[in-house]
């Protein structure tokens, strides 16, 4: 039996396997896209009900928002919210959080008295992010309302995206330099639509 005849005899019955292998390689490139934080989200209950240090937030802050719109990119995400304290007019704001470890700074209400700096770390699988923020605010000194002192609030938020991408749980801890007690709360956001 010649070489060519041996080759044909050995591999003639293998064509389906070859086609199946090619089909598997083609389908492997069609893996489903992972869930992301992008989308419109609505909280199950007001975040201010969780016993947090509400006084360190301001109208338009994402921590007071009942709804938020997130656009996730490769190196950052933006969060657009409209929020307010009860009985006040909602304020719309947008915050950009970068994944490069550099602090993003927000001047609150265009005032020098309020500043917020945040850094973000995104997990390797993109399903969890940790936001560390420091809020600086000038507040009246107890018993001396005409004297201002700086309050510093340290906030850590852990955002977890559900496996199906339909909800985000935000677990937060906050502690102030003026109040020794640490507060923690959790808020769950469901994807709208």
LUMLUMFI-362921 format. One record per atom (N, C-alpha, C): x, y, z; atom name. Coordinates in steps of 0.2 Angstrom, whole numbers, plus 5000, padded with zeros to 4 digits. Layout:
N
SITE, east, north, up, nunu
SITE, X, Y, Z, CA
...
***
This chain:
193
SITE, east, north, up, nunu
SITE, 5004, 4994, 5000, N
SITE, 5000, 5000, 5000, CA
SITE, 5005, 5006, 5000, C
SITE, 5003, 5011, 4995, N
SITE, 5007, 5017, 4995, CA
SITE, 5006, 5022, 5000, C
SITE, 5010, 5027, 5001, N
SITE, 5009, 5032, 5006, CA
SITE, 5003, 5035, 5005, C
SITE, 5001, 5037, 4999, N
SITE, 4995, 5041, 4998, CA
SITE, 4989, 5037, 5000, C
SITE, 4989, 5031, 4998, N
SITE, 4983, 5026, 4999, CA
SITE, 4982, 5025, 5007, C
SITE, 4988, 5025, 5010, N
SITE, 4988, 5024, 5017, CA
SITE, 4985, 5030, 5021, C
SITE, 4987, 5036, 5018, N
SITE, 4984, 5042, 5021, CA
SITE, 4977, 5043, 5020, C
SITE, 4974, 5041, 5014, N
SITE, 4967, 5042, 5013, CA
SITE, 4963, 5037, 5017, C
SITE, 4966, 5031, 5018, N
SITE, 4963, 5026, 5022, CA
SITE, 4963, 5028, 5029, C
SITE, 4968, 5030, 5032, N
SITE, 4968, 5032, 5039, CA
SITE, 4964, 5038, 5040, C
SITE, 4964, 5043, 5036, N
SITE, 4960, 5049, 5038, CA
SITE, 4953, 5050, 5034, C
SITE, 4952, 5046, 5030, N
SITE, 4945, 5046, 5026, CA
SITE, 4939, 5047, 5031, C
SITE, 4939, 5043, 5036, N
SITE, 4934, 5043, 5041, CA
SITE, 4934, 5048, 5046, C
SITE, 4939, 5053, 5046, N
SITE, 4940, 5058, 5051, CA
SITE, 4937, 5064, 5049, C
SITE, 4934, 5065, 5043, N
SITE, 4931, 5072, 5041, CA
SITE, 4926, 5075, 5046, C
SITE, 4922, 5071, 5048, N
SITE, 4917, 5074, 5053, CA
SITE, 4920, 5076, 5059, C
SITE, 4926, 5073, 5062, N
SITE, 4929, 5075, 5068, CA
SITE, 4933, 5082, 5066, C
SITE, 4936, 5082, 5060, N
SITE, 4939, 5089, 5058, CA
SITE, 4934, 5094, 5058, C
SITE, 4928, 5093, 5055, N
SITE, 4923, 5098, 5055, CA
SITE, 4920, 5100, 5062, C
SITE, 4919, 5095, 5066, N
SITE, 4917, 5096, 5073, CA
SITE, 4922, 5100, 5076, C
SITE, 4929, 5099, 5075, N
SITE, 4934, 5103, 5079, CA
SITE, 4934, 5110, 5076, C
SITE, 4933, 5111, 5070, N
SITE, 4933, 5118, 5067, CA
SITE, 4926, 5122, 5070, C
SITE, 4921, 5118, 5071, N
SITE, 4915, 5121, 5073, CA
SITE, 4916, 5123, 5081, C
SITE, 4919, 5119, 5084, N
SITE, 4920, 5120, 5092, CA
SITE, 4925, 5127, 5092, C
SITE, 4930, 5127, 5088, N
SITE, 4934, 5133, 5088, CA
SITE, 4930, 5139, 5087, C
SITE, 4926, 5139, 5082, N
SITE, 4922, 5144, 5080, CA
SITE, 4917, 5146, 5085, C
SITE, 4914, 5142, 5088, N
SITE, 4909, 5143, 5094, CA
SITE, 4912, 5146, 5100, C
SITE, 4919, 5144, 5101, N
SITE, 4922, 5146, 5107, CA
SITE, 4923, 5153, 5107, C
SITE, 4923, 5157, 5101, N
SITE, 4924, 5164, 5101, CA
SITE, 4917, 5167, 5102, C
SITE, 4912, 5163, 5103, N
SITE, 4905, 5166, 5104, CA
SITE, 4903, 5166, 5111, C
SITE, 4908, 5166, 5116, N
SITE, 4906, 5165, 5123, CA
SITE, 4902, 5171, 5125, C
SITE, 4897, 5170, 5129, N
SITE, 4893, 5176, 5131, CA
SITE, 4897, 5182, 5135, C
SITE, 4895, 5188, 5134, N
SITE, 4898, 5194, 5137, CA
SITE, 4896, 5194, 5144, C
SITE, 4901, 5195, 5148, N
SITE, 4900, 5195, 5156, CA
SITE, 4895, 5201, 5157, C
SITE, 4892, 5200, 5163, N
SITE, 4887, 5206, 5165, CA
SITE, 4892, 5211, 5167, C
SITE, 4889, 5217, 5167, N
SITE, 4893, 5223, 5169, CA
SITE, 4888, 5228, 5173, C
SITE, 4891, 5233, 5176, N
SITE, 4888, 5238, 5180, CA
SITE, 4884, 5243, 5176, C
SITE, 4885, 5243, 5169, N
SITE, 4881, 5247, 5165, CA
SITE, 4873, 5246, 5165, C
SITE, 4870, 5252, 5165, N
SITE, 4862, 5251, 5165, CA
SITE, 4859, 5256, 5169, C
SITE, 4853, 5256, 5170, N
SITE, 4849, 5260, 5174, CA
SITE, 4847, 5255, 5180, C
SITE, 4847, 5258, 5186, N
SITE, 4846, 5254, 5192, CA
SITE, 4842, 5258, 5197, C
SITE, 4838, 5254, 5201, N
SITE, 4833, 5257, 5205, CA
SITE, 4834, 5254, 5212, C
SITE, 4834, 5257, 5218, N
SITE, 4835, 5254, 5224, CA
SITE, 4829, 5252, 5227, C
SITE, 4830, 5246, 5231, N
SITE, 4824, 5243, 5234, CA
SITE, 4821, 5247, 5239, C
SITE, 4825, 5251, 5243, N
SITE, 4823, 5255, 5248, CA
SITE, 4828, 5261, 5248, C
SITE, 4826, 5267, 5251, N
SITE, 4830, 5272, 5252, CA
SITE, 4836, 5271, 5255, C
SITE, 4842, 5273, 5253, N
SITE, 4848, 5271, 5256, CA
SITE, 4849, 5275, 5263, C
SITE, 4845, 5280, 5264, N
SITE, 4846, 5284, 5270, CA
SITE, 4842, 5280, 5276, C
SITE, 4839, 5275, 5274, N
SITE, 4835, 5271, 5279, CA
SITE, 4840, 5266, 5283, C
SITE, 4846, 5266, 5280, N
SITE, 4851, 5261, 5283, CA
SITE, 4855, 5263, 5289, C
SITE, 4854, 5269, 5292, N
SITE, 4857, 5271, 5298, CA
SITE, 4864, 5274, 5296, C
SITE, 4865, 5276, 5290, N
SITE, 4872, 5279, 5288, CA
SITE, 4873, 5286, 5291, C
SITE, 4879, 5289, 5290, N
SITE, 4880, 5296, 5292, CA
SITE, 4878, 5300, 5286, C
SITE, 4871, 5301, 5286, N
SITE, 4868, 5305, 5280, CA
SITE, 4871, 5312, 5280, C
SITE, 4873, 5315, 5285, N
SITE, 4875, 5322, 5285, CA
SITE, 4882, 5323, 5281, C
SITE, 4885, 5318, 5279, N
SITE, 4891, 5319, 5275, CA
SITE, 4890, 5318, 5268, C
SITE, 4883, 5318, 5266, N
SITE, 4882, 5318, 5259, CA
SITE, 4878, 5324, 5257, C
SITE, 4876, 5325, 5251, N
SITE, 4873, 5331, 5249, CA
SITE, 4868, 5330, 5243, C
SITE, 4864, 5334, 5242, N
SITE, 4859, 5333, 5237, CA
SITE, 4863, 5332, 5230, C
SITE, 4861, 5327, 5227, N
SITE, 4865, 5325, 5221, CA
SITE, 4870, 5320, 5222, C
SITE, 4871, 5318, 5228, N
SITE, 4876, 5312, 5229, CA
SITE, 4873, 5306, 5227, C
SITE, 4877, 5301, 5225, N
SITE, 4875, 5295, 5223, CA
SITE, 4873, 5290, 5229, C
SITE, 4876, 5292, 5235, N
SITE, 4874, 5288, 5241, CA
SITE, 4867, 5290, 5243, C
SITE, 4864, 5295, 5241, N
SITE, 4857, 5296, 5242, CA
SITE, 4852, 5294, 5237, C
SITE, 4855, 5292, 5231, N
SITE, 4850, 5291, 5225, CA
SITE, 4846, 5285, 5226, C
SITE, 4840, 5286, 5223, N
SITE, 4835, 5280, 5223, CA
SITE, 4836, 5277, 5216, C
SITE, 4838, 5280, 5211, N
SITE, 4840, 5278, 5205, CA
SITE, 4846, 5280, 5202, C
SITE, 4850, 5276, 5198, N
SITE, 4856, 5279, 5195, CA
SITE, 4857, 5275, 5188, C
SITE, 4861, 5279, 5184, N
SITE, 4862, 5277, 5177, CA
SITE, 4870, 5276, 5177, C
SITE, 4872, 5270, 5176, N
SITE, 4879, 5268, 5175, CA
SITE, 4881, 5267, 5168, C
SITE, 4887, 5270, 5166, N
SITE, 4890, 5268, 5160, CA
SITE, 4897, 5265, 5161, C
SITE, 4898, 5259, 5160, N
SITE, 4905, 5256, 5162, CA
SITE, 4909, 5256, 5155, C
SITE, 4915, 5258, 5156, N
SITE, 4920, 5258, 5150, CA
SITE, 4926, 5253, 5152, C
SITE, 4931, 5253, 5148, N
SITE, 4936, 5249, 5150, CA
SITE, 4940, 5251, 5156, C
SITE, 4942, 5258, 5156, N
SITE, 4946, 5260, 5162, CA
SITE, 4942, 5264, 5167, C
SITE, 4935, 5265, 5166, N
SITE, 4932, 5269, 5171, CA
SITE, 4924, 5268, 5170, C
SITE, 4920, 5271, 5175, N
SITE, 4913, 5271, 5174, CA
SITE, 4911, 5278, 5176, C
SITE, 4905, 5279, 5174, N
SITE, 4902, 5286, 5176, CA
SITE, 4895, 5284, 5179, C
SITE, 4893, 5287, 5184, N
SITE, 4887, 5286, 5188, CA
SITE, 4883, 5293, 5188, C
SITE, 4877, 5293, 5185, N
SITE, 4873, 5299, 5184, CA
SITE, 4867, 5298, 5189, C
SITE, 4866, 5302, 5193, N
SITE, 4860, 5302, 5198, CA
SITE, 4856, 5308, 5199, C
SITE, 4851, 5308, 5201, N
SITE, 4847, 5313, 5203, CA
SITE, 4844, 5312, 5210, C
SITE, 4846, 5315, 5215, N
SITE, 4844, 5314, 5222, CA
SITE, 4844, 5320, 5226, C
SITE, 4840, 5319, 5232, N
SITE, 4839, 5325, 5236, CA
SITE, 4837, 5323, 5243, C
SITE, 4837, 5327, 5248, N
SITE, 4835, 5326, 5255, CA
SITE, 4827, 5327, 5254, C
SITE, 4823, 5323, 5259, N
SITE, 4816, 5324, 5259, CA
SITE, 4814, 5331, 5259, C
SITE, 4809, 5333, 5255, N
SITE, 4807, 5340, 5255, CA
SITE, 4811, 5345, 5251, C
SITE, 4816, 5343, 5248, N
SITE, 4820, 5347, 5244, CA
SITE, 4820, 5345, 5236, C
SITE, 4822, 5350, 5232, N
SITE, 4822, 5349, 5225, CA
SITE, 4828, 5344, 5223, C
SITE, 4826, 5339, 5219, N
SITE, 4832, 5334, 5217, CA
SITE, 4837, 5338, 5213, C
SITE, 4843, 5336, 5214, N
SITE, 4849, 5339, 5211, CA
SITE, 4852, 5333, 5206, C
SITE, 4854, 5334, 5200, N
SITE, 4857, 5329, 5196, CA
SITE, 4864, 5330, 5196, C
SITE, 4868, 5325, 5196, N
SITE, 4875, 5325, 5196, CA
SITE, 4878, 5319, 5192, C
SITE, 4884, 5320, 5190, N
SITE, 4888, 5314, 5187, CA
SITE, 4895, 5314, 5190, C
SITE, 4897, 5307, 5191, N
SITE, 4903, 5306, 5194, CA
SITE, 4907, 5301, 5190, C
SITE, 4913, 5302, 5189, N
SITE, 4917, 5298, 5185, CA
SITE, 4922, 5294, 5190, C
SITE, 4922, 5288, 5190, N
SITE, 4926, 5284, 5194, CA
SITE, 4931, 5280, 5190, C
SITE, 4938, 5281, 5190, N
SITE, 4943, 5278, 5186, CA
SITE, 4945, 5272, 5190, C
SITE, 4947, 5266, 5186, N
SITE, 4950, 5260, 5188, CA
SITE, 4958, 5260, 5189, C
SITE, 4961, 5266, 5188, N
SITE, 4968, 5267, 5188, CA
SITE, 4971, 5268, 5195, C
SITE, 4967, 5268, 5200, N
SITE, 4970, 5269, 5207, CA
SITE, 4971, 5276, 5209, C
SITE, 4970, 5281, 5204, N
SITE, 4971, 5288, 5205, CA
SITE, 4964, 5291, 5208, C
SITE, 4965, 5295, 5213, N
SITE, 4959, 5298, 5216, CA
SITE, 4955, 5303, 5212, C
SITE, 4949, 5302, 5211, N
SITE, 4945, 5307, 5208, CA
SITE, 4942, 5312, 5213, C
SITE, 4942, 5318, 5211, N
SITE, 4940, 5323, 5216, CA
SITE, 4934, 5327, 5214, C
SITE, 4929, 5328, 5218, N
SITE, 4923, 5331, 5217, CA
SITE, 4922, 5337, 5221, C
SITE, 4921, 5343, 5219, N
SITE, 4920, 5349, 5223, CA
SITE, 4912, 5349, 5223, C
SITE, 4910, 5348, 5230, N
SITE, 4903, 5347, 5231, CA
SITE, 4899, 5354, 5231, C
SITE, 4894, 5355, 5228, N
SITE, 4890, 5361, 5227, CA
SITE, 4894, 5367, 5226, C
SITE, 4900, 5366, 5222, N
SITE, 4904, 5371, 5220, CA
SITE, 4906, 5375, 5226, C
SITE, 4908, 5372, 5231, N
SITE, 4910, 5375, 5238, CA
SITE, 4916, 5372, 5240, C
SITE, 4920, 5377, 5243, N
SITE, 4927, 5375, 5245, CA
SITE, 4926, 5371, 5252, C
SITE, 4920, 5371, 5255, N
SITE, 4919, 5368, 5261, CA
SITE, 4918, 5361, 5261, C
SITE, 4916, 5358, 5255, N
SITE, 4914, 5351, 5254, CA
SITE, 4918, 5349, 5248, C
SITE, 4922, 5343, 5250, N
SITE, 4926, 5340, 5244, CA
SITE, 4925, 5332, 5246, C
SITE, 4925, 5329, 5240, N
SITE, 4925, 5321, 5241, CA
SITE, 4930, 5319, 5236, C
SITE, 4935, 5314, 5238, N
SITE, 4940, 5311, 5234, CA
SITE, 4938, 5303, 5235, C
SITE, 4939, 5300, 5229, N
SITE, 4937, 5293, 5229, CA
SITE, 4942, 5289, 5224, C
SITE, 4944, 5283, 5227, N
SITE, 4948, 5278, 5222, CA
SITE, 4944, 5272, 5222, C
SITE, 4945, 5269, 5216, N
SITE, 4941, 5263, 5214, CA
SITE, 4945, 5257, 5212, C
SITE, 4944, 5251, 5215, N
SITE, 4947, 5245, 5213, CA
SITE, 4942, 5240, 5210, C
SITE, 4943, 5238, 5204, N
SITE, 4938, 5233, 5201, CA
SITE, 4941, 5226, 5201, C
SITE, 4937, 5221, 5203, N
SITE, 4940, 5214, 5203, CA
SITE, 4942, 5212, 5196, C
SITE, 4946, 5206, 5196, N
SITE, 4948, 5204, 5190, CA
SITE, 4943, 5201, 5185, C
SITE, 4937, 5199, 5188, N
SITE, 4932, 5196, 5184, CA
SITE, 4927, 5202, 5183, C
SITE, 4928, 5208, 5185, N
SITE, 4923, 5213, 5184, CA
SITE, 4916, 5213, 5187, C
SITE, 4916, 5209, 5192, N
SITE, 4909, 5208, 5196, CA
SITE, 4909, 5212, 5202, C
SITE, 4915, 5214, 5205, N
SITE, 4915, 5218, 5211, CA
SITE, 4919, 5224, 5211, C
SITE, 4917, 5229, 5214, N
SITE, 4922, 5235, 5214, CA
SITE, 4921, 5238, 5221, C
SITE, 4927, 5240, 5224, N
SITE, 4928, 5243, 5230, CA
SITE, 4929, 5251, 5229, C
SITE, 4925, 5255, 5232, N
SITE, 4926, 5262, 5232, CA
SITE, 4927, 5265, 5238, C
SITE, 4933, 5268, 5239, N
SITE, 4935, 5271, 5245, CA
SITE, 4935, 5279, 5244, C
SITE, 4931, 5282, 5249, N
SITE, 4930, 5289, 5248, CA
SITE, 4932, 5293, 5254, C
SITE, 4934, 5299, 5254, N
SITE, 4935, 5303, 5260, CA
SITE, 4931, 5309, 5258, C
SITE, 4927, 5311, 5263, N
SITE, 4923, 5317, 5262, CA
SITE, 4925, 5322, 5267, C
SITE, 4927, 5328, 5265, N
SITE, 4929, 5334, 5269, CA
SITE, 4924, 5339, 5269, C
SITE, 4922, 5341, 5275, N
SITE, 4916, 5346, 5276, CA
SITE, 4917, 5350, 5282, C
SITE, 4916, 5357, 5281, N
SITE, 4917, 5361, 5287, CA
SITE, 4910, 5361, 5290, C
SITE, 4910, 5360, 5297, N
SITE, 4904, 5360, 5301, CA
SITE, 4904, 5365, 5307, C
SITE, 4899, 5367, 5310, N
SITE, 4899, 5371, 5316, CA
SITE, 4902, 5367, 5322, C
SITE, 4906, 5370, 5326, N
SITE, 4908, 5367, 5332, CA
SITE, 4903, 5366, 5337, C
SITE, 4902, 5360, 5340, N
SITE, 4897, 5360, 5345, CA
SITE, 4897, 5366, 5351, C
SITE, 4892, 5369, 5352, N
SITE, 4891, 5374, 5357, CA
SITE, 4895, 5381, 5355, C
SITE, 4898, 5381, 5349, N
SITE, 4901, 5387, 5346, CA
SITE, 4899, 5387, 5338, C
SITE, 4893, 5388, 5337, N
SITE, 4890, 5387, 5330, CA
SITE, 4894, 5392, 5325, C
SITE, 4897, 5398, 5328, N
SITE, 4900, 5402, 5324, CA
SITE, 4907, 5400, 5322, C
SITE, 4910, 5395, 5325, N
SITE, 4916, 5392, 5324, CA
SITE, 4916, 5386, 5320, C
SITE, 4919, 5386, 5314, N
SITE, 4919, 5380, 5310, CA
SITE, 4925, 5375, 5311, C
SITE, 4924, 5369, 5310, N
SITE, 4929, 5364, 5311, CA
SITE, 4928, 5359, 5305, C
SITE, 4934, 5356, 5303, N
SITE, 4933, 5351, 5297, CA
SITE, 4931, 5344, 5300, C
SITE, 4926, 5341, 5297, N
SITE, 4924, 5334, 5298, CA
SITE, 4927, 5330, 5292, C
SITE, 4930, 5325, 5294, N
SITE, 4932, 5320, 5288, CA
SITE, 4928, 5314, 5289, C
SITE, 4925, 5311, 5284, N
SITE, 4922, 5305, 5284, CA
SITE, 4925, 5300, 5279, C
SITE, 4927, 5294, 5282, N
SITE, 4930, 5289, 5278, CA
SITE, 4924, 5284, 5276, C
SITE, 4923, 5283, 5270, N
SITE, 4918, 5278, 5267, CA
SITE, 4921, 5273, 5263, C
SITE, 4919, 5267, 5264, N
SITE, 4921, 5261, 5260, CA
SITE, 4915, 5258, 5258, C
SITE, 4914, 5257, 5251, N
SITE, 4908, 5254, 5248, CA
SITE, 4911, 5248, 5244, C
SITE, 4908, 5242, 5245, N
SITE, 4909, 5236, 5241, CA
SITE, 4903, 5235, 5237, C
SITE, 4904, 5235, 5230, N
SITE, 4898, 5234, 5225, CA
SITE, 4899, 5227, 5223, C
SITE, 4894, 5223, 5223, N
SITE, 4894, 5216, 5220, CA
SITE, 4888, 5216, 5215, C
SITE, 4890, 5214, 5209, N
SITE, 4885, 5212, 5204, CA
SITE, 4883, 5205, 5204, C
SITE, 4877, 5204, 5204, N
SITE, 4874, 5197, 5204, CA
SITE, 4877, 5193, 5198, C
SITE, 4877, 5187, 5198, N
SITE, 4879, 5183, 5193, CA
SITE, 4875, 5184, 5186, C
SITE, 4868, 5185, 5187, N
SITE, 4864, 5186, 5181, CA
SITE, 4864, 5193, 5179, C
SITE, 4868, 5198, 5183, N
SITE, 4868, 5205, 5181, CA
SITE, 4862, 5209, 5182, C
SITE, 4857, 5206, 5186, N
SITE, 4851, 5210, 5187, CA
SITE, 4850, 5214, 5193, C
SITE, 4855, 5213, 5198, N
SITE, 4855, 5217, 5204, CA
SITE, 4863, 5219, 5206, C
SITE, 4863, 5224, 5210, N
SITE, 4869, 5226, 5213, CA
SITE, 4868, 5227, 5220, C
SITE, 4872, 5224, 5225, N
SITE, 4872, 5225, 5232, CA
SITE, 4878, 5230, 5234, C
SITE, 4876, 5235, 5237, N
SITE, 4881, 5240, 5239, CA
SITE, 4882, 5239, 5247, C
SITE, 4887, 5237, 5250, N
SITE, 4888, 5237, 5257, CA
SITE, 4893, 5242, 5259, C
SITE, 4891, 5246, 5263, N
SITE, 4895, 5252, 5265, CA
SITE, 4897, 5253, 5272, C
SITE, 4903, 5255, 5274, N
SITE, 4905, 5257, 5281, CA
SITE, 4907, 5264, 5281, C
SITE, 4905, 5268, 5286, N
SITE, 4907, 5275, 5286, CA
SITE, 4910, 5277, 5293, C
SITE, 4915, 5281, 5294, N
SITE, 4917, 5283, 5301, CA
SITE, 4920, 5290, 5300, C
SITE, 4918, 5294, 5305, N
SITE, 4920, 5301, 5305, CA
SITE, 4925, 5302, 5310, C
SITE, 4930, 5308, 5309, N
SITE, 4935, 5310, 5314, CA
SITE, 4931, 5313, 5320, C
SITE, 4925, 5315, 5319, N
SITE, 4921, 5319, 5325, CA
SITE, 4917, 5314, 5329, C
SITE, 4915, 5308, 5326, N
SITE, 4911, 5304, 5329, CA
SITE, 4914, 5297, 5328, C
SITE, 4916, 5294, 5334, N
SITE, 4919, 5288, 5334, CA
SITE, 4916, 5282, 5332, C
SITE, 4909, 5281, 5332, N
SITE, 4906, 5276, 5330, CA
SITE, 4906, 5274, 5322, C
SITE, 4907, 5268, 5320, N
SITE, 4907, 5266, 5313, CA
SITE, 4900, 5264, 5312, C
SITE, 4897, 5266, 5306, N
SITE, 4891, 5264, 5304, CA
SITE, 4891, 5260, 5298, C
SITE, 4887, 5255, 5297, N
SITE, 4887, 5251, 5291, CA
SITE, 4880, 5250, 5288, C
SITE, 4879, 5249, 5282, N
SITE, 4872, 5248, 5279, CA
SITE, 4873, 5245, 5272, C
SITE, 4868, 5242, 5270, N
SITE, 4868, 5239, 5263, CA
SITE, 4862, 5241, 5259, C
SITE, 4863, 5242, 5253, N
SITE, 4857, 5244, 5248, CA
SITE, 4858, 5240, 5242, C
SITE, 4852, 5237, 5240, N
SITE, 4852, 5233, 5234, CA
SITE, 4848, 5237, 5228, C
SITE, 4851, 5237, 5223, N
SITE, 4848, 5240, 5217, CA
SITE, 4847, 5235, 5212, C
SITE, 4841, 5235, 5209, N
SITE, 4838, 5231, 5204, CA
SITE, 4839, 5234, 5197, C
SITE, 4840, 5230, 5192, N
SITE, 4841, 5233, 5185, CA
SITE, 4834, 5235, 5183, C
SITE, 4833, 5241, 5180, N
SITE, 4827, 5243, 5178, CA
SITE, 4825, 5241, 5171, C
SITE, 4819, 5238, 5169, N
SITE, 4818, 5236, 5163, CA
SITE, 4819, 5229, 5161, C
***
